[in-house]
């Protein structure tokens, strides 16, 4: 059977900006003003697509409760206002539209809470390359009392915890809304909750045919290179915040 070798051009990088996931309770909802008060200094920006849900704050999974009237789960809304000083957010059903009419604060009980989060991974079009390395720690399990012989006994090891590190080289553009530019600023964001990467090794027309590595991430460094002969580049380094999800097979 003929084997087709994948090329780097079939790769892609998708990103969820940092500081774009936040939980809140009924007291944070103002039906009178159609506003929700989140914590301050998050990374939300006007135009961001977001979704609302009810989550269990202890497990992080789906919770039970009723979203504030006017908001529906699994529906994409768009941020039309967010104050990093006060944490007050307004959303619209369409990009740049009028604020959603919120008519009640919803119903919820601990440990459940409402959550607003960036809707989905978005393509970063100005990526030159990305890399991701996986490593395993080694645990020395050598025992004492081994029989002596002509040669020194060898130590014994078993595999330990896994770890990963990654980097992406992105081009700086003159577009303020570029996700490539936003990644650079996100490195310094104090609260990086919501940051995530979807690294495609083979991006196809459907997810079933694509191969990818998905992870919540922590942004670590941004190193900028500027010279008169090349486009401006920034190398971003990151680390998984938890175990990545590997989808390296296809399902036709």
MOJO-V427561 format. One record per backbone hydrogen bond with DSSP energy under -0.5 kcal/mol. NH is the residue of the N-H (numbers start at 1). CO is the residue of the C=O. Records with the same first field share a line. If there is no record, write none. Layout:
# MOJO-V427561
NH=CO  CO
This chain:
# MOJO-V427561
5=3
10=7
11=8
12=200
14=198
15=122
16=196
19=193
20=17  193
21=193
22=116
24=114
28=25
29=26
30=35
31=29
34=30
35=30
36=89
37=28
38=36  87
41=84
43=19
44=19
47=79
48=45
50=77
51=117
52=72
53=115
55=113
56=61
57=55  111
60=56
63=54
66=107
71=68
74=52
75=72
77=50  75
78=92
79=48
80=90
81=90
83=88
84=82
87=83
89=36
90=81
92=78
93=98
97=94
100=91
102=100
103=69  101
104=69
107=66
109=64
112=109
113=55
114=24
115=53
116=22
117=51
118=20
119=49
122=15
124=13
125=123
127=124
128=126  169
129=169
131=167
133=165
135=163
137=161
139=158
140=138
141=139  156
158=139
160=137
163=135
165=133
166=238
167=131
168=236
169=129
170=168  234
171=126
172=232
176=174
178=175
182=178
183=179
184=180
185=181
186=182
187=183  184
188=185
189=186
192=190
195=192
196=16
197=215
198=14
199=213
200=12  198
201=199  211
202=211
203=10
204=202
209=206
210=207
211=202
212=247
213=199
214=245
215=197
217=195
218=239
220=237
221=237
223=235
224=222
225=233
230=227
233=225
234=170
235=223
236=168  234
237=221
238=166
239=218
241=216
242=216
245=214
246=244
247=212  245
251=208
